[in-house]
Amino acid sequence: EKYEKGLEKTRTSFTSKINELVAKYRKVDEDFFEELEELLLQADVGFETVMELMEELRFEVQRKNVKDTSQVQSVISEKLVEIYEAGEDQPNELNMQEDLTVILFVGVNGVGKTTTIGKLAHRFKEEGKSVVLAAGDTFRAGAIEQLDEWGKRVGVDVIKQAAGSDPAAVMYDAIRSAKSRKADVLICDTAGRLQNKVNLMNELQKVHRVIGRELPGAPHEVLLALDATTGQNALTQAQIFKEATDVTGIVLTKLDGTAKGGIVLAIRSKLNIPVKFVGLGEKMDDLQPFDPQKYVYGLFA
Ligand code: GDP
């Protein structure tokens, strides 16, 4: 139900338009296909994915001898799930360790990174894990306080230094501290000012290096937060971060705020990085593990 509610905007626009289409045409023909194609493009599924989907849809419709437009919906859902699940075998679950798991968060300011860290910390706490946060965004005014607030709200400690200090030093402290208190998870925030791309990327690489030196094998996940409402812009950001650091998963935020939920599929096929979580609201428990089946069927629910 979380999925259905969170995807309401995408769902209502998508589902009602598909229903209109089905009612309008009744018989599957070329005009129907063309309008359907347009609809999928509007939902930000992405050009290539839509083309692929349409080709397979035509094939399936012929193979199964589907004549009635009302039968096309289930074929669409099946194909969308297939497209998502195709490609490299990448787990949607986090790579959790026996002892300390370090998760590094990256992403541009405003995408919902801090909120997601808070939500994820809450999730881990609910699972009975002990969590520490690292305030690695020492650049943006207010970032440290904001993370601190989330720490208080969720009830976990935040390792921080003064604004303007070296983020790598914060990570050094945070790893030591998480190790000494035998924490299960350390979640690290990082700066997200894309205006100075080279500096940002250097900083991320340094942070990554320091974490790996203090705890070999860490970070175990590098999660990129992307704002679903920014559409194709999110894809561009992902390309940039992918070049700079080894992104292991994506958290797609603000899916509740857009009618273009098809972006999940575009991300998957364009970047080949698994979507691990989706943000479906501003509250603590509005973070859901991404499940392609639930997601796609949520669109048609
Ligand atoms: P940051 O700059 O990337 O750390 O972004 P913030 O965590 O400060 O979030 C920016 C804004 O987006 C805040 O107002 C959040 O409440 C909001 N936000 C974050 N995630 C979601 C989400 O999944 N859904 C909605 N509707 N709002 C979100």
Residues whose N, C-alpha, C, O or C-beta is under 5 A from the ligand:
A	BS01	GDP	V108 N109 G110 V111 G112 K113 T114 T115 T116 T253 K254 L255 D256 G257 G279 L280 G281 E282 D286
